[in-house]
Amino acid sequence: MVCKSKLIAVILCIIILFTIAGCTQEAKYPSKPVNLVIGWAAGGITDKVIRSVAAIAEKDLGQPIVVTNMPGATSAVATQYVFSQKADGYTIYGSAENPALFQVLGLSERSIDDFDPIILLIQGVPVLLVNNDAPWSNIQEFINDLKVKGKEIKMAYTGVGGLPFTAFNMMKMALGVECTIVPFDGDAPSITALMGKQVDFTIATATAAQEYVRSGKLRALALFSKEKVKGFENVPLMQEVFPEMAKYLPWGSFYGIFVKKGTPQEIKDKLTEVFTKAVENPEWDKVVEELCAIKLNLKGEEATQFIKRWQSVTCWVLYEAGATAKSPAEFNIPKP
């Protein structure tokens, strides 16, 4: 009986020690490296944004942030992977805006609602581009001609649901314009086609366009934004010339850090603290300036509301353009 009692006491001690160790480990988050998954290939804008902020943030996190690129299906592969992991803060998601469109485009049963934003970092700015020797010296002349010539004018775009497609459909709905769209595989091929005069205009990110505008090869006619960005200070804002566009703006790609829903609040608080310090670092200012982007630095409810507005505007524009597999109403996405 004595031996049995001693055995039970030893077992209880072991259980207590493991419990204490577990609690201590949990209290010391992070106690091991954090895996940051990016849904796009290395070298792209999303990769540059997320890697840059992670390199700054890990200095305060106290553990390495191991970045893993997991491209595929417009980031649906990475979204599903992060969703399948534990909600413990050791697998976090560096994403662009794409998961907000998955359901209406029929790309995945996952959605942005499966994740909580830690911080929204920046928003890209779309810019309408023409050749430097094009007949339009300003956006007003271009829109006037577009209304008259319509299908005679060709736009390079990156596919249904992409930035040029969505931005042009905002113009179409607000201003009553039309054009012929010609598909290309990304911003770079679209810009090359524009410089080669295969098309008359395109809409791309200021990030992709900056070197061509700076060198005088392309002319920027308008920004789809509510504020100017470096390098485009003399380019008018679309809604300044056409107030009808204001209901859609600001609009553009955005990038942020997310965790799976159900992640403990204390872990989300720690990550928020660390990434907030990162975006306040002068190193980060240089990255934002290089990208010709707009700082967001949105957290908590403010970040959630920003995403919901962007999702509402974009999903309904795409739906009314006949580009979505399903109505946003099926997923309780309100009309803006």
C-alpha positions in Angstrom: 0.0 0.0 0.0 2.9 2.3 0.9 4.6 1.7 -2.5 1.3 2.2 -4.3 0.7 5.5 -2.5 4.2 6.7 -3.4 3.6 5.7 -7.0 0.4 7.8 -7.1 2.2 10.7 -5.5 5.0 10.5 -8.1 2.5 10.4 -10.9 0.6 13.4 -9.5 3.9 15.4 -9.2 4.7 14.6 -12.8 1.3 15.8 -14.0 1.6 19.0 -12.0 5.1 19.6 -13.4 3.9 19.2 -17.0 0.9 21.4 -16.3 3.2 24.1 -14.9 5.6 23.8 -17.8 2.7 24.0 -20.3 1.3 27.1 -18.6 4.8 28.7 -18.5 5.4 28.0 -22.2 2.0 29.5 -23.1 2.7 32.6 -21.0 6.0 33.1 -22.8 4.6 33.2 -26.3 6.4 32.9 -28.5 8.6 30.2 -27.2 9.7 29.0 -30.7 9.9 30.4 -34.2 6.7 31.7 -35.9 5.9 30.5 -39.4 4.6 33.3 -41.6 2.9 32.0 -44.8 2.6 34.1 -47.9 0.1 33.1 -50.6 2.3 34.3 -53.5 5.6 33.5 -55.0 8.9 35.1 -53.9 9.8 38.4 -55.6 6.3 39.8 -56.1 4.8 42.9 -54.3 3.0 40.8 -51.6 6.2 39.0 -50.9 8.2 42.2 -50.7 5.7 43.9 -48.3 5.3 40.9 -46.0 9.0 40.0 -45.9 10.0 43.6 -45.2 7.8 44.1 -42.3 8.6 40.6 -40.9 12.3 41.4 -40.9 11.7 44.4 -38.7 9.0 42.8 -36.5 11.1 39.7 -35.5 13.6 42.0 -33.7 10.9 42.7 -31.1 9.2 39.4 -31.2 12.1 37.5 -29.5 11.9 34.6 -32.0 12.6 34.2 -35.7 9.8 34.7 -38.1 10.3 32.0 -40.8 8.7 33.1 -44.0 7.2 30.4 -46.3 5.9 31.2 -49.8 3.0 29.0 -50.7 1.6 30.2 -54.1 -1.4 28.7 -55.9 -5.0 29.4 -56.9 -4.8 33.2 -56.2 -3.5 32.5 -52.7 -6.4 30.0 -51.9 -3.8 27.2 -51.3 -2.0 29.2 -48.6 -5.4 30.4 -47.1 -6.5 26.8 -46.7 -3.2 25.7 -45.2 -3.2 28.4 -42.5 -6.8 27.6 -41.8 -5.9 23.9 -41.2 -3.2 24.8 -38.6 -3.8 25.3 -34.9 -5.0 28.8 -33.8 -2.0 29.2 -31.5 -0.1 32.1 -33.1 2.7 29.9 -34.5 1.3 29.9 -38.1 0.3 33.3 -39.2 -0.7 34.6 -42.6 0.7 37.4 -44.7 -1.9 38.1 -47.3 -3.2 40.6 -49.9 -6.9 41.2 -50.3 -7.8 38.2 -52.3 -9.5 36.0 -49.7 -12.2 38.7 -49.4 -13.3 37.6 -52.9 -12.9 33.8 -52.8 -16.6 33.0 -52.2 -18.2 35.2 -54.9 -15.5 34.1 -57.4 -16.0 30.4 -56.5 -12.3 30.0 -55.7 -12.6 28.5 -52.2 -15.0 27.9 -49.3 -12.6 29.8 -47.1 -13.0 33.5 -46.7 -11.4 36.5 -45.1 -14.0 35.9 -42.3 -12.0 32.8 -41.2 -9.2 35.1 -40.0 -8.6 38.0 -37.7 -6.5 40.9 -38.9 -3.5 41.7 -36.7 -2.6 44.8 -38.8 -3.4 46.1 -42.3 -0.1 47.5 -43.5 -0.5 49.4 -46.8 -2.8 50.0 -49.7 -1.6 50.1 -53.3 -2.8 52.9 -55.6 -4.1 52.1 -59.0 -3.2 54.6 -61.8 -4.6 55.0 -65.3 -1.7 55.0 -67.8 -1.4 56.0 -71.5 1.7 56.4 -73.7 3.6 59.7 -73.4 2.7 60.6 -77.0 -1.0 59.6 -76.6 -3.6 62.2 -77.8 -4.9 62.7 -74.3 -3.2 65.3 -72.1 -5.5 64.8 -69.1 -8.1 62.5 -67.7 -11.1 64.7 -68.8 -10.0 64.5 -72.5 -9.5 60.8 -72.2 -13.0 60.1 -70.7 -14.6 62.4 -73.2 -13.0 60.4 -76.0 -13.8 57.1 -74.3 -17.5 58.1 -74.3 -17.5 58.8 -78.0 -15.2 56.0 -79.3 -15.9 53.3 -76.8 -14.9 49.9 -78.2 -12.4 51.5 -80.6 -10.2 52.1 -77.5 -8.3 49.1 -76.1 -7.3 48.4 -72.5 -4.8 45.9 -71.3 -6.1 43.9 -68.3 -4.9 41.1 -66.1 -8.0 39.0 -66.1 -11.5 39.0 -64.8 -11.5 40.2 -61.2 -8.0 41.7 -61.5 -7.2 45.3 -60.6 -7.6 46.8 -64.1 -10.9 45.0 -64.7 -12.4 46.1 -61.4 -11.2 49.7 -61.6 -12.4 50.1 -65.2 -15.8 48.7 -64.2 -16.1 51.4 -61.5 -15.5 53.9 -64.3 -18.0 52.1 -66.5 -20.8 52.2 -63.8 -20.1 55.7 -62.6 -19.2 57.5 -65.9 -21.0 55.4 -68.6 -17.8 54.5 -70.6 -16.9 51.4 -72.6 -13.8 49.9 -74.2 -12.4 46.7 -75.6 -10.4 44.7 -73.1 -7.3 42.7 -74.1 -6.0 40.1 -71.6 -2.4 39.9 -70.4 -0.7 37.9 -67.7 0.1 40.6 -65.1 1.1 44.3 -64.8 4.5 43.9 -66.5 3.1 42.3 -69.8 0.3 44.9 -69.8 2.7 47.8 -69.5 4.9 46.3 -72.2 1.9 46.0 -74.5 1.0 49.6 -73.8 4.5 50.8 -74.6 4.4 48.7 -77.8 1.0 50.4 -78.7 -0.9 47.1 -78.9 -3.4 48.8 -76.5 -4.3 52.4 -75.8 -4.3 52.4 -72.0 -4.1 50.2 -68.9 -4.7 50.6 -65.1 -1.9 49.3 -63.0 -0.5 49.9 -59.5 1.7 53.0 -59.0 4.3 50.5 -57.7 4.5 48.8 -61.1 4.2 52.1 -63.1 6.6 54.4 -61.3 9.8 53.8 -63.3 8.0 54.2 -66.6 6.3 57.4 -65.5 9.5 58.8 -64.0 11.4 58.0 -67.3 8.7 59.7 -69.4 7.8 56.5 -71.3 4.2 56.5 -69.9 1.9 59.3 -68.7 -0.3 58.9 -65.6 -3.7 60.5 -66.1 -5.4 59.8 -62.7 -5.0 58.1 -59.4 -7.8 55.9 -57.9 -7.1 57.3 -54.5 -8.0 59.9 -52.0 -4.5 61.1 -51.4 -1.3 61.5 -53.5 1.7 59.3 -53.3 5.4 60.1 -53.9 6.3 60.3 -57.5 2.8 61.1 -58.6 2.3 64.4 -56.9 1.1 66.1 -60.1 -1.3 63.4 -61.1 -5.0 64.3 -60.3 -7.2 62.2 -58.1 -10.0 60.5 -60.1 -12.8 61.8 -57.8 -11.4 65.4 -58.0 -12.3 65.4 -61.7 -15.3 63.0 -61.5 -17.1 63.2 -58.1 -19.2 60.3 -59.2 -16.2 58.0 -58.6 -15.9 59.0 -54.9 -18.4 56.3 -53.7 -15.8 53.6 -54.7 -12.7 55.2 -53.3 -10.3 54.8 -51.7 -9.7 51.5 -53.4 -6.8 49.3 -54.3 -4.9 46.2 -53.3 -4.1 46.0 -49.6 -1.7 43.8 -47.5 -1.7 42.7 -43.9 -0.9 40.2 -41.3 -3.7 37.8 -40.2 -4.2 34.9 -37.7 -6.8 32.1 -37.7 -10.0 32.9 -35.8 -9.9 31.5 -32.4 -6.3 32.5 -31.7 -6.1 33.6 -28.0 -6.4 37.3 -27.4 -3.1 37.6 -25.5 -1.3 36.2 -28.5 -3.1 38.6 -30.9 -2.2 41.4 -28.5 1.5 40.4 -28.6 1.5 40.2 -32.4 -0.3 43.5 -32.7 2.2 45.2 -30.4 5.2 43.8 -32.3 3.9 44.7 -35.8 2.8 48.1 -34.6 6.3 48.8 -33.6 7.5 47.6 -36.9 5.4 50.0 -39.0 6.6 52.9 -36.8 10.2 52.1 -37.7 11.9 54.5 -40.2 13.0 51.4 -42.1 9.4 50.7 -42.9 8.8 54.2 -44.1 11.4 53.6 -46.8 9.7 50.5 -48.0 6.3 52.3 -48.3 7.9 55.1 -50.2 9.6 52.7 -52.6 6.3 51.0 -53.3 4.5 54.3 -53.9 1.8 53.1 -51.5 -0.4 54.6 -48.8 0.1 53.6 -45.1 -2.9 52.0 -43.4 -1.6 50.9 -40.0 -5.1 49.7 -39.1 -5.8 47.3 -36.2 -8.7 45.7 -34.5 -12.2 46.8 -35.4 -10.9 49.6 -37.6 -9.1 47.0 -39.8 -12.2 44.8 -39.9 -14.4 47.6 -41.0 -11.9 48.6 -43.7 -11.9 45.0 -45.1 -15.7 44.8 -45.0 -16.1 48.1 -47.0 -13.5 47.0 -49.5 -15.2 43.6 -49.9 -18.6 45.2 -50.3 -17.5 47.6 -53.0 -15.4 45.1 -54.9 -17.8 42.1 -54.8 -20.7 44.2 -55.9 -18.8 45.9 -58.7 -17.7 42.4 -60.0 -21.2 41.0 -59.6 -22.8 43.8 -61.6 -20.1 43.4 -64.2 -21.1 39.7 -64.5 -17.7 38.5 -63.3 -18.7 36.5 -60.2 -19.9 33.0 -59.8 -22.4 33.9 -57.1 -24.2 37.0 -55.8 -22.5 38.7 -52.8 -25.9 38.6 -51.1 -25.6 34.8 -50.8 -22.7 35.4 -48.4 -24.4 38.3 -46.5 -22.1 40.9 -48.1 -24.1 44.1 -48.0 -24.4 46.4 -51.1 -22.4 49.6 -50.6 
